[in-house]
Structures are given as C-alpha cells and as structure tokens.
Amino acid sequence: MTDLATRYLYLARHGEAASEGDGSGLTAAGRRQAALLGRRLAGRPISLLHHGPLPRAAETARLVAEQLTGVRTQQCEEAGDFVPYVPEREELPEDSAEFVLDRLSATTAEEREEGALLARRAVERFTGPVPGGEERHQLVVTHAFLVGWLVRHALDAPAWRWLGVNAANAALTVLRYTPGRPPAVLLLNDQGHLPEELHWTGYPPQLRC
C-alpha cells in the first residue's frame, strides 16, 4: 500500500488588477501585494506553485516566485477563473435564493458545464493527502471563486456554499490534508503580510472590515 503524507495547500487570490477583465494585469498596488505575499511565504518549504492562465494570476505568481527558493511554477486551467457550481433553487435557503440566483444568472450553459468540470479537476489535483510518504507544501495563485470552492470542499459544506466565502487580493488561505483526519482550515483570508492601505482590495466597500 502506498504511504500517504500531509499536504499543505496555500491558496492566494491574485493581487489587485486594473480591472477584472480577462486581459488585465496588476496595478502598482497589486504588484506590491504580490511581492509582500512572496515574502510572507519565503520561509515555507513550498516546492510547487500553480497559477491560473489569466495575466493577473500569472503576474502575481511570477512576483511571488521571485521571493521563493527552489519553487517550480506551473500554469493550469484548474487554477483559473470560473464559476465552480450553479445551484438549483431548491438547494438554497429561501431567504437568499433570489439573491444567489440573480448573481449567477448571467452564467451561460457552456460556462456552467466547463466550470463544473474544472471544479472537479481542481479537487482531484489540489486536495487530499499526497502519495510518497513526504509532506508537500504547494501554492495555488488563483481567483476568489476557486478559493471559496476549495474551502467549501474542505469543510464538506453543501456545493452551493462556495458563495459567500470571499477572498481579498493577495490574501492567504491555508488548508491541511492529513491522512486519517478530516481536512483543516488553518488560515482564511489572512492579510497580515499587507500594510493597512493594501487590505481588502477586491471587496466591495460595504464588506470591508
């Protein structure tokens, strides 16, 4: 039987971008956020950095990787920007169903199908203990939706509950997958490596703490 070891999964949303359009790179603030995130992680034994294909994620990953030693970077679709799951009305609490469905109403059938496939593949690729008997520390530079989806999965919450699990730009979330134990959320949306003026970007003003 193959030995299994603990996986530490570090999740980070990209730094602040000029816009959330597909072609947008980072702002000056976003580049600062990415560099500071890299410094935060410099002492961790991260060997693999996955990032999504959009420019804002790729640029963030490059700036983070500059602060790390011996890390291998890899672009993958599973770390991209997609809607992982669109619920049916009967799955949702009555008092919030209208809000949720309205928010997702612009998602096309093709986007829903592709998002569901990528969400399954992301779970297969990034979660669970790892084979080989040695701990693995890996970082995924991605987008807010995937952070929410993987946190929801770790907590075994209903599939629709990725909604409402938000991530600020360059915030850090850490999940641990240990053999024989349930997944653990060690950090969620942590921004301690950022100065106050760089906190909460990517959030609407009414949700900033």
Backbone as a chain_set.jsonl record, in Angstrom:
{"seq": "MTDLATRYLYLARHGEAASEGDGSGLTAAGRRQAALLGRRLAGRPISLLHHGPLPRAAETARLVAEQLTGVRTQQCEEAGDFVPYVPEREELPEDSAEFVLDRLSATTAEEREEGALLARRAVERFTGPVPGGEERHQLVVTHAFLVGWLVRHALDAPAWRWLGVNAANAALTVLRYTPGRPPAVLLLNDQGHLPEELHWTGYPPQLRC", "coords": {"N": [[0.836, -1.196, 0.0], [0.558, 2.23, -0.824], [2.377, 4.728, 0.861], [1.043, 7.569, 2.53], [1.129, 11.12, 2.894], [1.005, 14.307, 4.604], [-0.561, 17.051, 3.025], [-0.023, 20.467, 2.592], [-1.866, 23.072, 1.558], [-1.616, 26.096, 0.092], [-3.491, 28.856, -0.619], [-4.005, 31.627, -2.683], [-5.51, 34.596, -3.687], [-5.055, 36.471, -6.684], [-3.122, 39.558, -6.954], [-4.275, 43.013, -6.722], [-5.977, 44.049, -9.634], [-6.083, 46.026, -12.674], [-8.561, 45.887, -13.862], [-11.253, 43.478, -13.717], [-11.368, 42.194, -16.079], [-10.472, 39.757, -18.614], [-7.938, 40.27, -19.746], [-6.446, 41.877, -18.064], [-3.656, 43.166, -16.284], [-1.713, 43.581, -13.235], [-2.194, 46.303, -10.918], [-0.115, 48.988, -9.601], [-0.394, 48.794, -6.84], [-1.262, 46.144, -6.698], [1.043, 44.794, -7.531], [2.763, 45.362, -5.422], [1.375, 44.021, -3.386], [1.649, 41.351, -4.279], [4.446, 40.947, -4.126], [4.825, 41.235, -1.369], [3.286, 39.129, -0.425], [4.843, 37.029, -1.407], [7.132, 37.395, 0.197], [6.035, 36.808, 2.671], [5.65, 34.078, 2.395], [8.174, 33.104, 2.062], [9.63, 31.676, 3.96], [8.497, 29.183, 4.038], [8.389, 25.72, 3.07], [7.733, 25.565, 0.204], [7.325, 23.834, -2.736], [6.09, 23.736, -5.169], [4.294, 25.793, -7.348], [1.254, 26.557, -8.524], [-0.605, 28.297, -11.001], [-3.285, 30.258, -12.364], [-4.272, 30.865, -15.859], [-4.814, 33.548, -16.607], [-3.662, 36.969, -17.078], [-3.469, 38.527, -14.646], [-3.253, 36.604, -12.626], [-1.009, 35.142, -13.475], [1.012, 37.111, -13.429], [1.03, 37.777, -10.714], [1.876, 35.296, -9.661], [4.46, 35.138, -10.746], [5.773, 37.278, -9.444], [5.532, 36.477, -6.788], [6.984, 34.064, -6.88], [9.553, 35.008, -7.27], [10.41, 35.565, -4.734], [10.753, 33.173, -3.528], [12.568, 30.103, -2.916], [13.797, 27.558, -4.951], [11.35, 26.805, -6.042], [8.982, 25.362, -8.24], [7.143, 26.471, -10.982], [3.885, 26.304, -12.424], [1.504, 26.621, -14.877], [-2.02, 26.195, -14.963], [-5.27, 25.167, -16.032], [-7.08, 24.48, -14.075], [-6.626, 26.203, -11.996], [-7.811, 28.498, -12.752], [-10.137, 31.2, -13.557], [-13.318, 30.659, -12.913], [-16.798, 29.732, -12.673], [-17.617, 27.553, -10.22], [-19.862, 26.05, -9.503], [-23.324, 26.011, -9.996], [-26.236, 26.383, -8.3], [-29.483, 24.755, -7.975], [-32.722, 26.217, -7.369], [-34.081, 24.908, -5.252], [-32.081, 23.978, -3.621], [-31.227, 26.046, -2.086], [-31.297, 28.328, 0.748], [-34.428, 29.757, 1.579], [-34.618, 32.51, 2.074], [-32.451, 33.66, 0.806], [-32.295, 32.747, -1.759], [-33.175, 34.116, -4.082], [-31.34, 36.216, -4.326], [-28.89, 34.803, -4.717], [-29.383, 33.321, -7.085], [-29.876, 35.386, -8.864], [-27.406, 36.625, -8.92], [-25.88, 34.75, -10.265], [-27.07, 34.551, -12.695], [-26.198, 35.415, -15.193], [-24.424, 33.554, -16.082], [-23.525, 31.375, -18.622], [-24.806, 28.36, -20.232], [-22.678, 26.892, -21.284], [-20.516, 27.929, -19.811], [-21.255, 27.037, -17.281], [-21.089, 24.263, -17.546], [-18.37, 23.908, -18.227], [-17.192, 25.094, -15.965], [-18.042, 23.384, -13.875], [-16.704, 21.033, -14.587], [-13.982, 21.855, -14.403], [-13.928, 22.481, -11.693], [-14.245, 19.958, -10.479], [-11.899, 18.76, -11.387], [-10.024, 20.432, -10.153], [-10.365, 19.797, -7.432], [-9.496, 17.129, -7.51], [-6.839, 17.518, -8.23], [-5.643, 19.276, -6.361], [-6.306, 18.663, -3.695], [-6.445, 16.651, -0.645], [-4.446, 14.074, 1.072], [-1.021, 13.311, 0.109], [0.693, 10.99, -2.059], [3.631, 8.977, -1.347], [4.883, 9.464, 1.087], [6.171, 11.789, 2.005], [5.78, 15.061, 3.287], [3.995, 17.637, 1.528], [4.173, 20.914, 0.356], [2.313, 23.21, -1.291], [1.475, 25.891, -3.456], [-1.262, 27.73, -4.702], [-1.98, 30.169, -6.907], [-4.66, 32.037, -7.621], [-8.125, 32.722, -8.179], [-10.931, 34.366, -6.628], [-13.245, 32.718, -6.627], [-12.373, 30.03, -6.811], [-10.917, 29.761, -4.45], [-13.024, 29.957, -2.575], [-14.466, 27.66, -3.353], [-12.703, 25.506, -2.77], [-12.318, 25.81, -0.014], [-14.947, 25.383, 0.843], [-15.186, 22.705, 0.026], [-13.271, 21.49, 1.708], [-14.511, 21.768, 4.167], [-16.676, 20.168, 3.828], [-19.13, 21.24, 3.134], [-22.408, 22.143, 1.781], [-22.681, 22.085, -1.825], [-23.344, 24.568, -2.978], [-22.338, 26.381, -1.24], [-19.927, 27.611, -1.667], [-20.329, 30.159, -2.399], [-20.174, 33.271, -0.846], [-17.909, 32.721, 0.599], [-15.362, 34.591, 0.686], [-12.459, 36.178, -0.847], [-9.829, 38.383, -0.394], [-7.649, 40.476, -2.389], [-4.48, 39.038, -2.794], [-4.649, 37.847, -0.324], [-4.167, 35.232, 2.108], [-4.96, 31.835, 2.356], [-4.915, 28.754, 4.05], [-4.973, 25.299, 3.797], [-5.034, 22.064, 5.294], [-4.302, 18.703, 4.689], [-4.348, 15.762, 6.166], [-3.432, 12.37, 6.461], [-5.965, 10.135, 7.498], [-7.376, 11.996, 8.962], [-9.87, 14.624, 9.154], [-9.986, 17.264, 6.657], [-8.371, 20.404, 7.405], [-8.912, 23.852, 8.047], [-6.551, 26.122, 8.241], [-5.811, 28.803, 7.954], [-7.688, 31.642, 6.888], [-8.333, 33.888, 4.423], [-6.272, 35.62, 5.238], [-4.537, 38.608, 5.848], [-2.291, 39.582, 7.008], [0.295, 40.094, 6.149], [0.206, 42.336, 4.668], [0.293, 45.926, 4.454], [-1.957, 48.306, 6.011], [-3.159, 49.959, 4.068], [-3.285, 48.363, 1.867], [-5.077, 46.41, 2.434], [-8.067, 44.483, 1.943], [-8.64, 45.042, -0.756], [-10.399, 44.302, -3.743], [-12.755, 43.666, -2.561], [-16.149, 44.752, -2.226], [-16.929, 48.021, -0.934], [-18.782, 47.921, 1.24], [-18.351, 45.481, 2.441], [-15.914, 45.468, 3.591], [-13.717, 45.148, 6.35]], "CA": [[0.0, 0.0, 0.0], [1.349, 3.454, -0.932], [2.36, 5.622, 2.015], [0.471, 8.892, 2.311], [1.679, 12.179, 3.744], [0.194, 15.518, 4.701], [-0.448, 18.125, 2.043], [-0.376, 21.83, 2.972], [-2.277, 23.786, 0.36], [-1.672, 27.542, 0.28], [-4.317, 29.458, -1.655], [-3.938, 33.089, -2.685], [-6.079, 35.323, -4.817], [-4.127, 37.382, -7.341], [-3.093, 40.938, -6.491], [-5.244, 43.934, -7.32], [-5.829, 44.224, -11.074], [-6.669, 47.252, -13.205], [-9.974, 45.523, -13.961], [-11.394, 42.033, -13.636], [-11.426, 41.636, -17.421], [-9.529, 38.659, -18.796], [-6.604, 40.669, -20.165], [-5.9, 42.906, -17.188], [-2.563, 42.863, -15.377], [-1.787, 44.137, -11.889], [-1.905, 47.695, -10.633], [1.072, 49.154, -8.756], [-0.74, 48.223, -5.532], [-1.281, 44.698, -6.857], [2.424, 44.298, -7.576], [3.25, 45.393, -4.034], [0.722, 42.923, -2.668], [2.239, 40.084, -4.695], [5.795, 40.845, -3.558], [4.7, 41.025, 0.077], [2.832, 37.748, -0.247], [6.019, 36.186, -1.584], [7.978, 37.486, 1.392], [5.325, 36.075, 3.729], [5.784, 32.638, 2.172], [9.572, 32.76, 1.781], [10.158, 30.727, 4.928], [7.777, 27.925, 3.946], [9.041, 24.807, 2.109], [6.853, 25.4, -0.956], [8.096, 23.289, -3.857], [5.325, 23.815, -6.404], [3.381, 26.922, -7.424], [0.319, 26.526, -9.643], [-1.328, 29.561, -11.19], [-4.222, 30.301, -13.474], [-3.71, 31.401, -17.1], [-5.069, 34.963, -16.868], [-2.484, 37.781, -16.769], [-3.369, 38.966, -13.252], [-2.767, 35.476, -11.822], [0.347, 34.806, -13.901], [1.929, 38.142, -12.934], [1.139, 37.574, -9.265], [2.696, 34.111, -9.429], [5.851, 35.46, -11.055], [6.314, 38.127, -8.391], [5.649, 35.642, -5.592], [8.059, 33.089, -7.082], [10.843, 35.696, -7.129], [10.753, 35.605, -3.317], [10.864, 31.799, -3.039], [13.755, 29.366, -3.35], [13.595, 26.176, -5.381], [9.954, 26.526, -6.359], [8.656, 25.115, -9.638], [5.856, 27.084, -11.305], [3.132, 25.566, -13.435], [0.196, 27.162, -15.212], [-3.013, 25.154, -15.205], [-6.643, 25.642, -16.161], [-7.804, 24.232, -12.828], [-6.42, 27.352, -11.108], [-8.318, 29.654, -13.466], [-11.287, 31.972, -13.081], [-14.529, 30.014, -13.417], [-17.872, 29.501, -11.711], [-17.495, 26.117, -9.99], [-21.128, 25.342, -9.297], [-24.534, 26.842, -10.002], [-27.252, 25.555, -7.646], [-30.91, 24.874, -8.267], [-33.411, 26.992, -6.348], [-34.475, 24.106, -4.089], [-30.913, 23.747, -2.77], [-30.842, 27.278, -1.407], [-32.201, 28.864, 1.775], [-35.492, 30.54, 0.952], [-34.445, 33.953, 2.203], [-31.352, 34.168, -0.02], [-32.299, 32.094, -3.071], [-33.314, 35.09, -5.162], [-30.061, 36.922, -4.446], [-27.885, 33.902, -5.282], [-29.708, 33.002, -8.468], [-29.707, 36.602, -9.657], [-25.971, 36.858, -9.067], [-25.315, 33.781, -11.201], [-27.972, 34.423, -13.844], [-25.505, 35.699, -16.457], [-23.565, 32.424, -16.434], [-24.094, 30.624, -19.738], [-24.795, 26.9, -20.086], [-21.319, 26.437, -21.563], [-19.689, 28.284, -18.659], [-21.624, 26.161, -16.171], [-20.543, 22.929, -17.807], [-16.914, 23.969, -18.119], [-16.844, 25.371, -14.575], [-18.234, 22.174, -13.072], [-15.61, 20.117, -14.916], [-12.739, 22.369, -13.821], [-14.038, 22.376, -10.238], [-13.944, 18.563, -10.129], [-10.473, 18.532, -11.627], [-9.267, 21.152, -9.119], [-10.413, 18.978, -6.221], [-8.625, 15.973, -7.727], [-5.439, 17.921, -8.38], [-5.083, 20.081, -5.282], [-6.744, 18.326, -2.337], [-6.192, 15.32, -0.102], [-3.059, 13.694, 1.345], [-0.227, 13.034, -1.092], [1.438, 9.733, -2.009], [5.092, 9.045, -1.301], [5.407, 9.479, 2.447], [6.792, 13.058, 2.371], [4.899, 16.231, 3.265], [4.082, 18.509, 0.365], [3.666, 22.276, 0.507], [2.117, 23.763, -2.619], [0.761, 27.167, -3.515], [-2.091, 27.978, -5.883], [-2.351, 31.568, -7.11], [-5.887, 31.811, -8.359], [-9.176, 33.727, -8.136], [-11.748, 34.232, -5.414], [-14.221, 31.633, -6.697], [-11.744, 28.74, -6.502], [-10.642, 29.745, -3.005], [-14.276, 29.604, -1.924], [-14.832, 26.281, -3.676], [-11.851, 24.55, -2.059], [-12.653, 25.908, 1.409], [-16.224, 24.68, 0.987], [-14.918, 21.268, -0.075], [-12.568, 21.055, 2.92], [-15.474, 21.738, 5.268], [-17.765, 19.274, 3.442], [-20.356, 22.035, 3.129], [-23.177, 21.966, 0.539], [-21.956, 22.557, -3.006], [-23.616, 25.98, -3.274], [-21.83, 27.24, -0.162], [-18.74, 28.367, -2.056], [-20.772, 31.54, -2.411], [-20.064, 33.886, 0.473], [-16.543, 32.538, 1.105], [-14.692, 35.584, -0.141], [-11.006, 36.3, -0.718], [-9.269, 39.672, -0.798], [-6.452, 40.367, -3.224], [-3.225, 38.619, -2.158], [-4.886, 37.245, 0.986], [-3.666, 33.868, 2.204], [-5.755, 30.778, 2.981], [-4.115, 27.533, 4.117], [-5.7, 24.075, 4.115], [-4.15, 20.926, 5.59], [-4.898, 17.388, 4.446], [-3.533, 14.783, 6.875], [-4.028, 11.032, 6.367], [-6.737, 9.668, 8.642], [-8.034, 13.102, 9.659], [-10.603, 15.5, 8.233], [-9.235, 18.456, 6.255], [-8.397, 21.509, 8.369], [-8.686, 25.207, 7.552], [-5.59, 26.719, 9.175], [-5.924, 30.251, 7.778], [-8.71, 32.017, 5.915], [-8.34, 35.285, 4.009], [-5.342, 36.332, 6.117], [-3.869, 39.72, 5.176], [-1.333, 40.119, 7.957], [1.536, 40.47, 5.484], [-0.04, 43.559, 3.903], [0.005, 47.129, 5.235], [-3.388, 48.598, 6.068], [-3.678, 50.574, 2.841], [-3.443, 47.313, 0.862], [-6.077, 45.45, 2.898], [-9.46, 44.43, 1.485], [-8.916, 45.322, -2.153], [-11.15, 43.197, -4.327], [-14.027, 43.593, -1.851], [-16.951, 45.979, -2.273], [-16.718, 48.8, 0.291], [-19.68, 47.551, 2.352], [-17.924, 44.22, 3.037], [-14.568, 45.607, 4.142], [-13.717, 45.218, 7.822]], "C": [[0.879, 1.258, 0.0], [1.233, 4.283, 0.331], [1.774, 6.967, 1.605], [1.066, 9.875, 3.297], [0.772, 13.395, 3.679], [0.5, 16.479, 3.554], [-0.859, 19.442, 2.716], [-0.649, 22.596, 1.682], [-2.456, 25.26, 0.692], [-2.445, 28.117, -0.909], [-4.22, 30.976, -1.561], [-4.651, 33.625, -3.911], [-5.0, 36.238, -5.394], [-4.158, 38.776, -6.706], [-4.109, 41.798, -7.219], [-4.932, 44.144, -8.805], [-6.509, 45.513, -11.511], [-8.162, 47.08, -13.448], [-10.041, 44.014, -13.855], [-11.605, 41.409, -15.007], [-10.299, 40.645, -17.641], [-8.111, 39.106, -19.106], [-5.88, 41.601, -19.214], [-4.753, 42.381, -16.328], [-2.743, 43.588, -14.052], [-1.58, 45.649, -11.885], [-0.597, 47.774, -9.846], [0.818, 48.572, -7.369], [-0.744, 46.702, -5.601], [0.112, 44.091, -6.91], [3.056, 44.328, -6.188], [2.662, 44.245, -3.228], [1.38, 41.585, -3.0], [3.635, 39.895, -4.099], [5.744, 40.575, -2.058], [4.167, 39.637, 0.395], [4.0, 36.786, -0.408], [6.936, 36.213, -0.379], [7.349, 36.738, 2.558], [5.589, 34.571, 3.616], [7.232, 32.179, 2.034], [10.135, 31.723, 2.737], [9.484, 29.367, 4.894], [8.402, 27.026, 2.883], [8.164, 24.511, 0.89], [7.698, 24.96, -2.15], [7.393, 23.474, -5.189], [4.329, 24.961, -6.322], [2.542, 26.768, -8.697], [-0.3, 27.919, -9.787], [-2.246, 29.447, -12.391], [-3.628, 31.001, -14.679], [-3.916, 32.894, -17.335], [-3.895, 35.827, -16.413], [-2.362, 38.183, -15.307], [-2.893, 37.852, -12.333], [-1.325, 35.13, -12.181], [1.37, 35.822, -13.385], [2.111, 38.025, -11.428], [2.059, 36.401, -8.964], [4.17, 34.392, -9.689], [6.49, 36.286, -9.942], [6.46, 37.366, -7.071], [6.853, 34.712, -5.722], [9.442, 33.722, -6.944], [11.321, 35.712, -5.685], [11.013, 34.209, -2.744], [12.109, 31.125, -3.612], [13.361, 27.955, -3.762], [12.175, 25.822, -5.723], [9.798, 26.319, -7.868], [7.28, 25.695, -9.919], [5.201, 26.342, -12.468], [1.781, 26.23, -13.649], [-0.779, 26.022, -15.452], [-4.412, 25.75, -15.219], [-7.419, 25.488, -14.867], [-7.643, 25.36, -11.814], [-6.99, 28.628, -11.71], [-9.537, 30.284, -12.819], [-12.56, 31.389, -13.7], [-15.547, 29.886, -12.288], [-17.93, 28.0, -11.439], [-18.813, 25.354, -9.891], [-22.273, 26.347, -9.278], [-25.671, 25.999, -9.431], [-28.631, 25.715, -8.268], [-31.58, 25.609, -7.114], [-33.694, 26.173, -5.086], [-33.306, 23.777, -3.163], [-30.663, 24.897, -1.807], [-31.799, 27.643, -0.28], [-33.205, 29.818, 1.14], [-35.208, 32.03, 0.979], [-33.324, 34.515, 1.338], [-31.336, 33.594, -1.428], [-32.336, 33.104, -4.21], [-32.007, 35.83, -5.401], [-29.021, 36.05, -5.14], [-28.154, 33.646, -6.757], [-29.563, 34.218, -9.378], [-28.232, 36.87, -9.92], [-25.369, 35.956, -10.14], [-26.086, 33.703, -12.519], [-27.281, 34.661, -15.18], [-24.599, 34.562, -16.905], [-24.228, 31.597, -17.529], [-24.045, 29.124, -19.452], [-23.391, 26.339, -20.313], [-20.386, 26.735, -20.388], [-19.991, 27.387, -17.464], [-21.029, 24.77, -16.335], [-19.028, 22.91, -17.64], [-16.48, 24.205, -16.674], [-16.978, 24.153, -13.686], [-17.116, 21.165, -13.323], [-14.308, 20.574, -14.278], [-12.762, 22.282, -12.296], [-13.736, 20.959, -9.771], [-12.454, 18.277, -10.293], [-9.605, 19.244, -10.594], [-9.245, 20.368, -7.814], [-9.473, 17.781, -6.353], [-7.148, 16.368, -7.692], [-4.845, 18.517, -7.105], [-5.392, 19.585, -3.873], [-6.365, 16.9, -1.946], [-4.735, 15.098, 0.24], [-2.343, 13.305, 0.058], [0.49, 11.693, -0.954], [2.931, 9.98, -1.854], [5.699, 9.179, 0.065], [6.071, 10.764, 2.88], [5.774, 14.19, 2.284], [5.1, 17.04, 1.987], [3.464, 19.851, 0.708], [3.535, 22.861, -0.883], [1.225, 24.994, -2.55], [-0.03, 27.24, -4.81], [-2.452, 29.457, -5.898], [-3.518, 31.567, -8.088], [-6.831, 32.998, -8.224], [-10.114, 33.406, -6.976], [-12.676, 33.029, -5.461], [-13.592, 30.292, -6.328], [-11.356, 28.651, -5.031], [-11.899, 29.328, -2.253], [-14.658, 28.156, -2.138], [-14.007, 25.271, -2.878], [-12.036, 24.63, -0.549], [-13.959, 25.174, 1.689], [-16.024, 23.171, 0.966], [-14.242, 20.745, 1.185], [-13.518, 20.919, 4.1], [-16.656, 20.808, 5.0], [-19.112, 19.979, 3.537], [-21.124, 21.769, 1.836], [-22.477, 22.636, -0.644], [-22.164, 24.04, -3.273], [-22.889, 26.923, -2.325], [-20.47, 27.853, -0.454], [-19.062, 29.852, -2.146], [-20.73, 32.104, -0.99], [-18.735, 33.637, 1.15], [-15.65, 33.4, 0.225], [-13.188, 35.616, 0.111], [-10.578, 37.671, -1.206], [-8.039, 39.446, -1.673], [-5.222, 40.047, -2.376], [-3.404, 38.118, -0.735], [-4.504, 35.77, 0.952], [-4.65, 32.972, 2.954], [-4.908, 29.511, 2.959], [-4.997, 26.375, 4.574], [-4.69, 22.956, 4.365], [-4.925, 19.628, 5.409], [-3.963, 16.331, 5.036], [-4.186, 13.412, 6.774], [-4.768, 10.653, 7.648], [-7.428, 10.748, 9.439], [-8.856, 13.916, 8.666], [-9.729, 16.683, 7.822], [-9.404, 19.577, 7.286], [-8.156, 22.823, 7.644], [-7.801, 25.91, 8.577], [-5.618, 28.243, 9.129], [-7.003, 30.517, 6.746], [-8.63, 33.519, 5.658], [-7.424, 36.155, 4.871], [-4.564, 37.382, 5.329], [-2.794, 40.348, 6.05], [-0.021, 40.564, 7.346], [1.411, 41.781, 4.716], [-0.217, 44.755, 4.832], [-1.474, 47.488, 5.094], [-3.937, 49.15, 4.756], [-3.857, 49.557, 1.708], [-4.425, 46.231, 1.289], [-7.374, 45.591, 2.103], [-9.692, 44.893, 0.058], [-9.54, 44.072, -2.779], [-12.475, 42.958, -3.651], [-14.837, 44.851, -2.13], [-16.838, 46.712, -0.937], [-17.563, 48.339, 1.475], [-19.253, 46.25, 3.046], [-16.54, 44.316, 3.658], [-14.643, 45.802, 5.651], [-12.743, 46.297, 8.3]], "O": [[1.848, 1.329, 0.756], [0.131, 4.52, 0.825], [1.98, 7.44, 0.488], [1.459, 9.503, 4.403], [-0.105, 13.498, 2.821], [1.653, 16.685, 3.174], [-1.92, 19.52, 3.336], [0.228, 22.744, 0.831], [-3.333, 25.63, 1.473], [-2.086, 27.886, -2.064], [-4.34, 31.542, -0.475], [-4.425, 33.165, -5.03], [-4.133, 36.719, -4.665], [-5.109, 39.125, -6.005], [-4.72, 41.373, -8.199], [-3.786, 44.383, -9.186], [-7.39, 46.031, -10.825], [-8.938, 48.018, -13.262], [-9.013, 43.339, -13.898], [-11.975, 40.24, -15.108], [-9.287, 40.683, -16.942], [-7.162, 38.399, -18.767], [-4.791, 42.074, -19.537], [-4.847, 41.313, -15.724], [-3.807, 44.145, -13.782], [-0.882, 46.199, -12.738], [-0.035, 46.746, -9.468], [1.695, 47.936, -6.787], [-0.283, 46.038, -4.673], [0.336, 42.996, -6.393], [3.802, 43.419, -5.823], [3.372, 43.577, -2.476], [1.638, 40.779, -2.107], [3.968, 38.809, -3.624], [6.528, 39.781, -1.538], [4.566, 39.035, 1.392], [4.136, 35.836, 0.363], [7.462, 35.177, 0.028], [8.052, 36.106, 3.345], [5.733, 33.882, 4.626], [7.487, 30.982, 1.902], [11.029, 30.965, 2.364], [9.866, 28.478, 5.655], [8.902, 27.533, 1.879], [7.886, 23.352, 0.583], [8.661, 25.63, -2.525], [8.03, 23.38, -6.238], [3.601, 25.085, -5.337], [3.067, 26.84, -9.809], [-0.49, 28.626, -8.798], [-2.018, 28.654, -13.304], [-2.596, 31.663, -14.562], [-3.244, 33.464, -18.195], [-3.2, 35.466, -15.463], [-1.255, 38.183, -14.768], [-2.196, 38.122, -11.355], [-0.512, 34.858, -11.299], [2.462, 35.447, -12.956], [3.225, 38.161, -10.923], [2.931, 36.504, -8.101], [5.033, 33.935, -8.939], [7.623, 36.02, -9.543], [7.412, 37.594, -6.325], [7.649, 34.584, -4.792], [10.395, 33.052, -6.546], [12.518, 35.857, -5.435], [11.445, 34.081, -1.598], [12.629, 31.528, -4.653], [12.68, 27.246, -3.022], [11.816, 24.645, -5.699], [10.415, 27.023, -8.667], [6.339, 25.437, -9.167], [5.872, 25.83, -13.364], [1.003, 26.382, -12.707], [-0.43, 25.01, -16.06], [-4.699, 26.714, -14.509], [-8.32, 26.279, -14.586], [-8.433, 25.466, -10.876], [-6.691, 29.724, -11.235], [-9.916, 29.951, -11.696], [-12.838, 31.607, -14.88], [-15.2, 29.926, -11.108], [-18.263, 27.235, -12.345], [-18.867, 24.155, -10.164], [-22.197, 27.391, -8.631], [-26.036, 24.988, -10.031], [-28.905, 26.676, -8.985], [-31.057, 25.621, -6.0], [-33.561, 26.685, -3.974], [-33.522, 23.34, -2.033], [-29.957, 24.73, -0.813], [-32.982, 27.309, -0.34], [-32.852, 30.599, 0.257], [-35.517, 32.741, 0.022], [-33.249, 35.729, 1.15], [-30.448, 33.922, -2.214], [-31.608, 32.961, -5.193], [-31.611, 36.046, -6.547], [-28.341, 36.512, -6.057], [-27.248, 33.745, -7.584], [-29.169, 34.085, -10.537], [-27.856, 37.293, -11.014], [-24.445, 36.362, -10.845], [-25.775, 32.867, -13.366], [-27.739, 34.155, -16.204], [-24.057, 34.609, -18.009], [-25.372, 31.168, -17.376], [-23.339, 28.675, -18.549], [-22.967, 25.419, -19.614], [-19.565, 25.898, -20.014], [-19.084, 27.019, -16.718], [-20.529, 24.177, -15.379], [-18.472, 22.02, -16.997], [-15.519, 23.595, -16.205], [-16.124, 23.909, -12.833], [-16.636, 20.519, -12.391], [-13.6, 19.767, -13.675], [-11.728, 22.035, -11.675], [-13.042, 20.774, -8.771], [-11.834, 17.635, -9.446], [-8.562, 18.723, -10.199], [-8.206, 20.288, -7.159], [-8.739, 17.457, -5.419], [-6.313, 15.624, -7.177], [-3.674, 18.289, -6.801], [-4.772, 20.065, -2.924], [-6.018, 16.07, -2.786], [-3.869, 15.833, -0.232], [-2.978, 13.008, -0.954], [0.857, 11.302, 0.154], [3.433, 11.053, -2.186], [6.911, 9.026, 0.215], [6.51, 10.852, 4.027], [5.002, 14.269, 1.329], [6.2, 17.121, 1.442], [2.374, 19.922, 1.276], [4.533, 22.999, -1.591], [0.346, 25.107, -1.696], [0.458, 26.864, -5.875], [-3.148, 29.941, -5.006], [-3.38, 31.149, -9.237], [-6.39, 34.145, -8.162], [-10.085, 32.307, -6.421], [-12.882, 32.377, -4.437], [-14.205, 29.499, -5.612], [-11.455, 27.582, -4.429], [-11.849, 28.449, -1.393], [-15.122, 27.49, -1.213], [-14.549, 24.291, -2.367], [-11.921, 23.613, 0.134], [-14.061, 24.429, 2.664], [-16.605, 22.444, 1.771], [-14.596, 19.675, 1.68], [-13.338, 20.039, 4.942], [-17.541, 20.67, 5.845], [-20.106, 19.392, 3.964], [-20.557, 21.225, 0.888], [-21.77, 23.629, -0.478], [-21.248, 24.71, -3.751], [-22.826, 28.128, -2.572], [-19.905, 28.538, 0.398], [-18.182, 30.698, -1.99], [-21.204, 31.467, -0.049], [-18.439, 34.262, 2.169], [-15.235, 32.979, -0.855], [-12.705, 35.146, 1.141], [-10.928, 38.074, -2.314], [-7.466, 38.357, -1.689], [-4.96, 40.705, -1.369], [-2.423, 37.975, -0.005], [-4.517, 35.139, -0.105], [-5.111, 33.31, 4.045], [-4.253, 29.222, 1.958], [-5.676, 26.457, 5.598], [-3.634, 22.903, 3.735], [-6.042, 19.473, 5.902], [-2.91, 16.041, 4.468], [-5.394, 13.3, 6.984], [-4.249, 10.834, 8.75], [-8.012, 10.464, 10.485], [-8.572, 13.903, 7.469], [-8.824, 17.066, 8.563], [-10.438, 19.682, 7.947], [-7.316, 22.911, 6.749], [-8.264, 26.253, 9.665], [-5.464, 28.899, 10.16], [-7.212, 29.715, 5.836], [-8.834, 34.323, 6.567], [-7.765, 37.293, 5.194], [-4.002, 37.087, 4.274], [-2.428, 41.507, 5.857], [0.711, 41.338, 7.962], [2.396, 42.281, 4.174], [-0.818, 44.616, 5.898], [-2.152, 47.029, 4.175], [-5.066, 48.837, 4.378], [-4.505, 49.854, 0.704], [-4.592, 45.237, 0.583], [-7.727, 46.681, 1.653], [-10.841, 45.122, -0.321], [-9.24, 42.944, -2.388], [-13.257, 42.127, -4.113], [-14.256, 45.928, -2.261], [-16.665, 46.067, 0.097], [-17.089, 48.369, 2.61], [-19.746, 45.948, 4.133], [-16.042, 43.329, 4.2], [-15.505, 46.517, 6.162], [-12.6, 46.51, 9.504]]}, "num_chains": 1, "name": "protein.A"}
